[in-house]
Amino acid sequence: MVKLDKQDLPAVTTVAGGGSHPLPQVASIGTADEETAPQRLTRLHEPPRDFDALKSLLQVQGSALPKRLRQVAVFALDRPDEFAFGTAAHLAEVAQVQASTLVRFAQTLGYAGFSDLQTVFRDHLKKSFPDYRDRLTKLSDRNGAAPGPASLFDGFVHAATISLERAQQALDVGKLEQAVATLAKADCLYIMGARRMFPVAAYFAYACGNLGLKAFLIDQVGGLGPEQASHASPVDAILAISFTPYAPASIEAARLAVARGVPLVALTDSAFSPLCPLADVYLEVAEADFGAFRSLAATFALAMTLAVATAEARQAAEP
């Protein structure tokens, strides 16, 4: 848990290009709840556009914020991934504040609104994942020479092996059985996965077809993911597959479906995934990587397990 009491940290931050600049000051506004003293909030004219600068600002001067805004600050720093992609309504519910409090929090820090503040968190997550050219550079040896095909193969096999071993050791059998039970009693399975997770979702849908399970792949073509997911009803179920950085379209489609009472099984990489609070049950998979290229071996293995186990459970339930 991040503590927002004042610490012995300098009120400066280093920015790209070198040099240190004073962090914008938050006016001393006491400890009154913002609902009772909104006129005392003072906006910052130049809000931090870098996550580290924002974090430093909140750590050093966050104690000057009213109670509810401090509550939002703690939540944002403890769960930056979820804060980056969640809707204001969902985050407010999890943080146990009003949605309007998130807007006031952003505006107090000088941002135009909550979406403007979220951009800082999203940019931070994007920087955590190098592009593919950077990943290729990481594969080079100290002399800058690229590894040969055989070395690449060995590296990827090793990463896949580690992923599978970790998954086997960390498997929560109880959650797996609950996930299978949820999927098995569904009339139709809606499968959703975007970007890197799309191959897993597509293969799961393909397996369901071969196993005689009624399934629909939400492919999000034309940005129509939410509309495709809107056909799911409470007698169906959704399998949502999303790993960091979580695809906003998948999270939003899942949230809308859950709001209509559709059961949700999530396949994700962290208990802090924005899918977890929405899901009836979630399964975690920690994939290893080679040169920043992350394996999908364990994810595919778990997806295939769900497909086959669901078909077997469905068959066993038939008279």
C-alpha positions as CSV (number, residue, x, y, z in Angstrom):
1,M,0.0,0.0,0.0
2,V,1.4,3.4,-0.9
3,K,1.6,5.8,2.0
4,L,0.9,9.4,1.2
5,D,2.3,11.0,4.3
6,K,5.0,13.6,3.5
7,Q,8.4,12.0,3.1
8,D,11.9,13.3,2.9
9,L,11.9,13.5,-0.9
10,P,12.8,16.5,-3.0
11,A,9.9,18.3,-4.7
12,V,11.6,18.0,-8.1
13,T,11.5,15.5,-10.9
14,T,13.9,14.7,-13.7
15,V,12.3,14.9,-17.1
16,A,13.3,13.8,-20.6
17,G,16.1,15.8,-22.0
18,G,17.8,16.3,-18.6
19,G,17.5,18.8,-15.9
20,S,15.2,19.1,-12.9
21,H,12.0,21.1,-12.7
22,P,10.0,22.0,-9.6
23,L,6.9,19.9,-9.3
24,P,3.7,22.0,-9.3
25,Q,2.6,22.8,-5.9
26,V,-0.7,21.6,-4.4
27,A,-2.2,24.3,-2.2
28,S,-2.6,23.5,1.4
29,I,-6.3,22.6,1.6
30,G,-6.6,20.8,4.9
31,T,-8.2,17.5,5.5
32,A,-11.9,18.3,4.9
33,D,-13.8,16.0,2.6
34,E,-14.1,17.6,-0.8
35,E,-17.9,17.2,-0.7
36,T,-18.0,19.6,2.2
37,A,-15.4,22.1,0.9
38,P,-15.2,22.0,-2.9
39,Q,-14.3,25.7,-3.1
40,R,-11.0,25.1,-1.3
41,L,-9.6,22.9,-4.1
42,T,-6.8,24.5,-6.2
43,R,-6.0,23.4,-9.7
44,L,-2.5,23.0,-10.9
45,H,-1.7,24.9,-14.0
46,E,0.9,22.5,-15.4
47,P,0.0,18.9,-14.5
48,P,2.7,16.2,-14.7
49,R,2.7,14.5,-18.1
50,D,5.1,11.8,-16.8
51,F,4.0,9.0,-14.5
52,D,7.1,9.2,-12.3
53,A,6.6,13.0,-11.9
54,L,2.9,12.4,-11.0
55,K,3.9,9.7,-8.5
56,S,6.5,11.9,-6.9
57,L,4.0,14.7,-6.6
58,L,1.4,12.5,-4.9
59,Q,3.9,10.9,-2.5
60,V,5.4,14.2,-1.4
61,Q,2.4,16.4,-1.3
62,G,-0.6,14.0,-1.3
63,S,-1.2,14.6,2.4
64,A,-2.5,18.1,1.5
65,L,-5.4,16.5,-0.4
66,P,-8.9,16.0,1.2
67,K,-9.7,12.6,2.5
68,R,-11.6,11.3,-0.6
69,L,-9.0,12.6,-3.0
70,R,-6.2,10.9,-1.0
71,Q,-8.2,7.7,-1.2
72,V,-8.2,8.0,-5.0
73,A,-4.5,8.8,-5.0
74,V,-3.7,5.6,-3.0
75,F,-5.8,3.5,-5.3
76,A,-4.2,5.0,-8.5
77,L,-0.7,4.3,-7.3
78,D,-1.4,0.9,-5.9
79,R,-3.2,-0.3,-9.1
80,P,-1.9,1.7,-12.0
81,D,-2.8,-0.9,-14.6
82,E,-6.4,-1.0,-13.6
83,F,-6.5,2.8,-13.3
84,A,-5.2,3.2,-16.8
85,F,-8.0,1.3,-18.5
86,G,-11.0,1.2,-16.2
87,T,-14.0,3.4,-16.7
88,A,-14.7,6.2,-14.2
89,A,-17.8,4.3,-12.9
90,H,-16.0,1.0,-12.4
91,L,-12.9,2.6,-10.8
92,A,-15.1,4.7,-8.5
93,E,-16.9,1.6,-7.3
94,V,-13.6,-0.3,-6.6
95,A,-12.0,2.7,-4.9
96,Q,-15.3,3.3,-2.9
97,V,-15.8,6.9,-4.0
98,Q,-18.2,8.7,-6.2
99,A,-17.4,8.9,-10.0
100,S,-17.4,12.7,-9.7
101,T,-14.6,12.4,-7.1
102,L,-12.3,11.0,-9.9
103,V,-13.0,14.0,-12.0
104,R,-12.3,16.4,-9.1
105,F,-9.1,14.5,-8.4
106,A,-7.9,14.9,-12.0
107,Q,-8.9,18.6,-12.1
108,T,-7.3,19.3,-8.7
109,L,-4.0,18.1,-10.2
110,G,-4.5,20.4,-13.2
111,Y,-5.8,17.9,-15.8
112,A,-8.7,18.8,-18.1
113,G,-10.6,15.8,-16.8
114,F,-10.4,12.2,-15.8
115,S,-9.6,11.0,-19.3
116,D,-6.7,13.4,-19.5
117,L,-5.3,12.0,-16.3
118,Q,-5.7,8.4,-17.5
119,T,-3.5,9.2,-20.5
120,V,-0.5,9.5,-18.2
121,F,-1.2,6.0,-16.8
122,R,-1.7,4.6,-20.3
123,D,1.4,6.1,-21.7
124,H,3.4,4.7,-18.7
125,L,2.1,1.2,-19.5
126,K,3.0,1.5,-23.2
127,K,6.5,2.5,-22.3
128,S,6.8,-0.7,-20.3
129,F,6.4,-2.8,-23.4
130,P,9.1,-2.2,-26.0
131,D,8.2,-2.3,-29.7
132,Y,9.4,-5.1,-31.9
133,R,12.5,-3.4,-33.1
134,D,13.6,-2.9,-29.6
135,R,12.9,-6.5,-28.8
136,L,15.1,-7.6,-31.7
137,T,17.9,-5.4,-30.4
138,K,17.7,-7.1,-27.1
139,L,18.3,-10.5,-28.8
140,S,21.7,-9.3,-30.1
141,D,24.9,-10.3,-28.4
142,R,27.4,-7.9,-26.9
143,N,29.0,-7.3,-30.3
144,G,25.6,-6.4,-31.8
145,A,25.4,-9.7,-33.8
146,A,22.0,-11.3,-34.1
147,P,21.6,-14.8,-32.9
148,G,21.3,-17.6,-35.4
149,P,18.1,-19.5,-36.1
150,A,19.1,-22.4,-33.9
151,S,19.8,-20.1,-30.9
152,L,16.5,-18.3,-31.4
153,F,14.7,-21.6,-31.4
154,D,16.4,-22.8,-28.2
155,G,15.6,-19.5,-26.5
156,F,11.9,-19.6,-27.4
157,V,11.6,-23.3,-26.5
158,H,13.2,-22.5,-23.1
159,A,10.8,-19.7,-22.5
160,A,7.8,-21.9,-23.4
161,T,9.1,-24.6,-21.1
162,I,9.4,-22.2,-18.2
163,S,5.9,-20.9,-18.9
164,L,4.4,-24.4,-18.9
165,E,6.3,-25.4,-15.7
166,R,5.1,-22.3,-13.9
167,A,1.5,-22.8,-15.0
168,Q,1.6,-26.4,-13.9
169,Q,2.9,-25.5,-10.4
170,A,0.6,-22.5,-10.0
171,L,-2.7,-24.0,-11.3
172,D,-5.6,-23.3,-9.0
173,V,-7.6,-26.5,-9.5
174,G,-10.7,-25.1,-7.7
175,K,-10.8,-22.1,-10.0
176,L,-10.3,-24.3,-13.0
177,E,-13.2,-26.5,-12.1
178,Q,-15.4,-23.5,-11.4
179,A,-14.5,-22.0,-14.8
180,V,-15.3,-25.3,-16.5
181,A,-18.7,-25.5,-14.7
182,T,-19.6,-21.9,-15.7
183,L,-18.7,-22.6,-19.4
184,A,-20.4,-26.0,-19.5
185,K,-23.8,-24.8,-18.4
186,A,-23.8,-21.9,-20.9
187,D,-26.0,-22.1,-24.0
188,C,-23.5,-20.3,-26.2
189,L,-19.9,-19.4,-25.5
190,Y,-18.7,-16.0,-26.5
191,I,-14.9,-15.8,-26.8
192,M,-13.1,-12.5,-26.7
193,G,-9.4,-11.7,-27.1
194,A,-7.7,-8.8,-28.9
195,R,-4.2,-8.1,-30.2
196,R,-1.7,-10.7,-28.9
197,M,-4.5,-12.7,-27.3
198,F,-6.6,-13.0,-30.5
199,P,-4.8,-16.2,-31.7
200,V,-5.7,-17.8,-28.3
201,A,-9.4,-16.7,-28.6
202,A,-9.6,-17.8,-32.2
203,Y,-8.1,-21.3,-31.5
204,F,-10.5,-21.7,-28.5
205,A,-13.4,-21.0,-30.8
206,Y,-12.0,-23.4,-33.4
207,A,-11.7,-26.1,-30.8
208,C,-15.2,-25.5,-29.6
209,G,-16.6,-26.0,-33.1
210,N,-14.8,-29.3,-33.4
211,L,-16.0,-30.4,-30.0
212,G,-19.6,-29.7,-30.7
213,L,-19.9,-26.6,-28.5
214,K,-21.9,-23.6,-29.6
215,A,-19.4,-20.7,-29.7
216,F,-19.1,-17.3,-31.2
217,L,-15.8,-15.5,-31.7
218,I,-16.0,-11.8,-30.9
219,D,-13.4,-10.7,-33.5
220,Q,-14.0,-6.9,-33.0
221,V,-13.8,-6.3,-36.7
222,G,-14.6,-2.7,-37.4
223,G,-14.5,-1.9,-33.7
224,L,-17.8,-3.8,-33.2
225,G,-16.7,-5.8,-30.2
226,P,-19.3,-4.3,-27.8
227,E,-22.0,-4.8,-30.3
228,Q,-21.0,-8.4,-31.0
229,A,-20.9,-9.1,-27.2
230,S,-24.3,-7.5,-26.8
231,H,-25.9,-10.7,-28.2
232,A,-24.8,-12.6,-25.1
233,S,-27.5,-13.2,-22.5
234,P,-27.5,-14.5,-18.9
235,V,-28.0,-18.1,-20.3
236,D,-24.7,-17.7,-22.2
237,A,-21.1,-17.1,-20.9
238,I,-18.1,-15.1,-22.1
239,L,-14.5,-16.2,-22.0
240,A,-12.5,-13.0,-22.0
241,I,-8.7,-13.3,-22.6
242,S,-6.7,-10.2,-21.9
243,F,-3.1,-9.6,-20.7
244,T,-1.1,-6.5,-20.0
245,P,-1.4,-4.0,-21.6
246,Y,-5.1,-4.8,-21.4
247,A,-7.1,-4.0,-24.6
248,P,-9.6,-1.3,-23.6
249,A,-12.1,-2.6,-26.2
250,S,-12.1,-6.1,-24.5
251,I,-12.5,-4.6,-21.0
252,E,-15.4,-2.4,-22.1
253,A,-17.2,-5.2,-23.9
254,A,-16.8,-7.5,-20.9
255,R,-18.1,-4.8,-18.5
256,L,-21.2,-4.2,-20.6
257,A,-21.9,-7.9,-20.8
258,V,-21.5,-8.4,-17.1
259,A,-23.9,-5.5,-16.4
260,R,-26.5,-7.5,-18.3
261,G,-26.0,-10.5,-16.1
262,V,-23.8,-12.6,-18.5
263,P,-21.4,-14.9,-16.6
264,L,-17.7,-14.1,-17.3
265,V,-14.7,-16.3,-17.1
266,A,-11.4,-14.4,-17.4
267,L,-8.0,-15.7,-18.6
268,T,-5.5,-13.1,-17.6
269,D,-2.0,-12.5,-16.3
270,S,-2.6,-10.7,-13.0
271,A,-5.0,-10.5,-10.1
272,F,-4.9,-6.7,-10.7
273,S,-6.2,-7.1,-14.2
274,P,-9.3,-5.0,-14.8
275,L,-11.1,-8.2,-15.8
276,C,-10.8,-9.8,-12.3
277,P,-13.4,-7.7,-10.5
278,L,-15.8,-8.4,-13.3
279,A,-15.3,-12.1,-13.6
280,D,-17.3,-14.9,-11.9
281,V,-13.9,-16.7,-11.9
282,Y,-10.5,-15.8,-13.3
283,L,-7.4,-17.9,-14.1
284,E,-3.9,-16.4,-14.0
285,V,-1.2,-17.3,-16.4
286,A,2.4,-16.0,-16.0
287,E,4.2,-16.3,-19.3
288,A,8.0,-16.2,-19.6
289,D,9.8,-14.3,-22.3
290,F,12.9,-14.5,-24.5
291,G,14.4,-11.2,-25.5
292,A,11.1,-9.4,-24.5
293,F,9.1,-11.8,-26.9
294,R,6.6,-13.3,-24.5
295,S,5.5,-16.9,-24.9
296,L,1.9,-18.0,-25.3
297,A,2.5,-21.7,-24.6
298,A,0.9,-21.8,-21.1
299,T,-2.0,-19.7,-22.3
300,F,-2.7,-22.0,-25.2
301,A,-2.4,-25.0,-22.9
302,L,-4.9,-23.6,-20.4
303,A,-7.3,-22.5,-23.2
304,M,-7.3,-26.0,-24.7
305,T,-7.9,-27.5,-21.2
306,L,-10.9,-25.3,-20.8
307,A,-12.3,-26.2,-24.2
308,V,-11.9,-30.0,-23.8
309,A,-12.9,-30.1,-20.1
310,T,-16.1,-28.0,-21.0
311,A,-17.0,-30.5,-23.7
312,E,-16.5,-33.4,-21.4
313,A,-18.6,-31.8,-18.6
314,R,-21.3,-31.0,-21.1
315,Q,-21.3,-34.6,-22.3
316,A,-21.4,-36.0,-18.8
317,A,-24.5,-33.8,-18.0
318,E,-26.5,-35.2,-20.9
319,P,-29.1,-37.7,-20.1
